[in-house]
Amino acid sequence: MAETSRPVTPLTAPIINADGQLTYMGQDGQRYVIVGNSEAIEELDQDTDQDKNQDNGS
């Protein structure tokens, strides 16, 4: 019988890693990759870049 995985509570907000994957750190100390809509991830990445530019005064 296959073992079922248990839900993991996120400890951090999702971030986009160097490989362009949306990830978060779980309560168990492991980093998880969120699999989903690549267009939504690209949009999120653009929003993050805009926020960084605003924080830097650009």
Number of C-alpha atoms within 10 A of each C-alpha: 3 4 5 6 6 6 7 13 11 17 13 12 9 15 18 17 12 7 6 12 19 20 18 21 18 16 12 10 11 11 14 15 15 14 10 10 8 12 9 10 18 15 11 15 18 12 12 14 12 13 13 12 11 10 9 8 7 8
